[in-house]
Amino acid sequence: MSGAMDQAAETVGRVTGADEYSEEGEVSLRGLVTLAGVYATGAGVFAWRMRASGRQLPERIPPLDLLLMGVATYRSSRLLTKDKVTSFLRAPFTRRTGSLHGAEVMDVPRGHGLHRSVGELLACPFCVAMWIAGGLTVGYATAPRATRLVTSCLSSVALSDWLQYAWSLTQQKAEGEG
C-alpha cells in the first residue's frame, strides 16, 4: 500500500511541477497525497467491512442528528487545531505563533514532506473537519447511540462556547458605556 502511495505522490510531483507549486517551496504535494491516500483507504476499508458484515448503512441521517454531527465536527476541529489543551498533539508538527480569543492559539506547520503535511492538517480546523466528520459518520453508521451521545456532548460544549463569547461581548459593551 505504501509503495502505491509513494508512486502516486511521485507522479503528482512530476505532473504538477510540485517544486514550482509554492513560491516558498513549503507545500509538500507528496505528503498531501499520502494523507489523502490514508483517508481514502480508511473510507474504503470501512465500506468493505460494512459490506462484508452484511450490515446496512443508514438510508438517511435525520436532521437533528445531522445538526448534532455538524456542530460536533465544528467543536472537535477547533478543539484539535486551536485549543491550548491539545497543544501536545500538535507540538511535534507545528510551532506556536500566538494566542487567539479565549483559550485558543495559532500554530503553523513546521518540517518538510509528510511531517509538514500533518502539521498543515493539525493547524487547520477546516482541513481536519473532513477527517472528524468522516469519523463521526463511521460512528453513526456502526454505533448510532454512542455517536449521538458523543455529538451531544461536543455540541453542548460548542453552545457553551458561543454563550461565553456572547457574555463577554455584553460585558465589554457594558464596561464601554459605564
N, C-alpha and C positions, 0 to 999 in steps of 0.2 A: 504494500500500500504506500509506504513512504517513498519508494522508488518512483512510483507513478506520479505522486505529487511533486517530487523533485523535478521530474521530467516535464510536467506541465508548467511548473514555475520557470524552468529554463526556457521553455518555448515562449511563454508570456514575455520574458525578458528580451528575447530576440525579436519577437514580432512587434512589441510595443515600443522598443527603444527605451527600456526601463532606466538606463543611465541618464537619459535626457528628459525623463518624465517630470522630475522635480528640479528646480533651479539649484537648490541646496544639496541635491542628491541624498536626501534623508528618507525618501519613501522606498520601502522595500517591497516591490511587487511580488517577489518570491515569497516573502513572509506572509503577505496578504493572501496569495494563492493558497499557501499552506493552511492558513486559518479558515478560508472558505472551504477548502477540501475537508478539514476536520468537521466543520458544521454540516456540510452535505453528507459526509459519511455517517455522522450521528443520526441525521434525519433518515437516511436510507436504512440504517440498522434498525431504527425504531419501526419504520414501515414494514420491513421484513419480519421482525419479531411479532408485530401485531398480526400480520397475515398468517405466519406460521402457527401462532397460538389459536387462531380461529376467532379471536376477539374482534368485535365490530367497532369501528370508530364512531364517535357520536355523529349523528346526522347533522346536527347544528348545535351551536352554543347559545343558550338563552341569553337575552340582552343583559340581564343583571349579572350573570357570570362573566360575560364579555366585559362589562364595565369594571367589575372587580379585577379581572385579569389585566385590563389596561392600566388601571390606577396602580395595581401591584407592580406591574412592569416599570411604570414611571418611578415609583418609590425605590424599587430594587436597583434600578440603573443609577439613580442618584446615590444610594447607599454604597454601591460598589465603586463608583467612579469619583465621588466627591466628598464623602464623609471622612472626618478625621479618624474615626474608629476603625475604618477598614484600610487605613494607610499602609499597614503592614502587608496587605495583599498586593498593593500596587508598588511598594517601595523597590522591589528588585527590578522593576521595569520602567519606573518613572522617577522624575525629580520634582520636588515641591517648588513652585514658583510664587505662591502667595496664598492668601486667605480670601474667601468669599463671604457672603452673608451667613449668619448662623454658624454652624459647625462645619461648613463646607470649605474645601481647599481647592486650589488649582494645581494640578500636576501636568507635566509634559513628558512625553515618551523620551527614553534615552536608549543608547545602544545602537546596534546595527542588525540588519536582517530580521529573522523571526523574533528575536528578542525585542527589537524596536516595534515590530508589528503588534506584539502582545501589549506593549506599552501604549500604543495608539488605541487599541481596543479598550484597555483599562482606564484610559484617561477621557474617554468619550461616552457620555451617557446615551447618546443617540445610537452609537455603534453597538454597545453592549446590550441595548434594549432588545435587539433581534434575538440574541442568544437567550436572554431571560424569557422573552415571550415564547420562544421555542421550547424551553424547559417547562414553562407553565402549561403550555399546550400538551406536551407529552404527559405531564402530571394529570391534567384534566382528563385525558383520554384513558389513562390507566388507573387513576385513583381520584375520581372527581370530588369525593367528600373531603379528603385530606387537602386537596388543592384549593377547594373553596375555603377551608379553614385558614390556610396559609395566605391566600389572596385577601381574605377578610382582614387578617392581622395587618398585612402590609398596607392595605387601603386605609385602615384606621390610622396608621402612622402618617400616611400622606395627608389625610384630612386634618390630623392634629398639627402637622407642619403648616398647612395653609392657615389654620386658625391662629397659630403662633405668629405668623407673619402679619396677619390682619390685626392682631392685638398690638404688635409692635408699631404698626403704622398708625393706629389710633392714638397710641401713647405719644408718638413723635408729633402728631398733629396737635394733641392737647398741650404738650410742652411748648410748641411753637406759638400757640395762642395765648399762653399764660404768662 
